[in-house]
Amino acid sequence: MKVGKNLGMLLLAVWLIATGLIPLIRLSFSGLETIMAILAVAAGVLIVLGR
């Protein structure tokens, strides 16, 4: 699997896994919402651009 070709899908997978695990392990720190939002936007942009 080429990472460059599937980077958007890889970021989406990381975002989905993190979104599911954060409530389960009760992870909380300042800026968590911002990090998750940036990850989601980056994944969406890369998927739209076809990368």
C-alpha positions as CSV (number, residue, x, y, z in Angstrom):
1,M,0.0,0.0,0.0
2,K,1.4,3.4,-1.0
3,V,0.9,5.8,1.8
4,G,1.0,8.9,-0.5
5,K,-1.8,7.5,-2.6
6,N,-4.1,6.6,0.3
7,L,-3.2,9.3,2.8
8,G,-6.7,10.6,3.0
9,M,-8.2,7.2,3.8
10,L,-5.4,6.6,6.3
11,L,-6.2,9.8,8.1
12,L,-9.9,9.0,8.0
13,A,-9.2,5.6,9.6
14,V,-7.0,7.2,12.3
15,W,-9.8,9.7,13.0
16,L,-12.5,7.1,13.2
17,I,-10.4,4.9,15.5
18,A,-9.5,7.8,17.8
19,T,-13.2,9.0,17.8
20,G,-14.2,5.6,19.0
21,L,-11.4,5.1,21.6
22,I,-11.4,8.6,23.2
23,P,-14.7,8.0,25.1
24,L,-13.8,4.4,25.9
25,I,-10.5,5.2,27.6
26,R,-11.8,8.5,28.9
27,L,-9.0,10.5,27.3
28,S,-9.3,14.2,27.9
29,F,-6.8,17.0,27.5
30,S,-6.8,20.6,26.4
31,G,-7.0,20.9,22.7
32,L,-8.3,17.4,22.0
33,E,-11.3,18.8,20.1
34,T,-9.0,21.0,18.0
35,I,-6.7,18.1,17.1
36,M,-9.6,15.9,16.1
37,A,-11.2,18.7,14.0
38,I,-7.9,19.3,12.2
39,L,-7.5,15.6,11.5
40,A,-11.0,15.4,10.1
41,V,-10.5,18.4,7.8
42,A,-7.2,17.1,6.6
43,A,-8.6,13.7,5.8
44,G,-11.6,15.3,4.0
45,V,-9.4,17.6,1.9
46,L,-7.1,14.8,0.9
47,I,-9.9,12.5,0.0
48,V,-11.6,15.2,-2.1
49,L,-8.2,15.9,-3.8
50,G,-7.9,12.2,-4.5
51,R,-4.7,11.6,-2.5
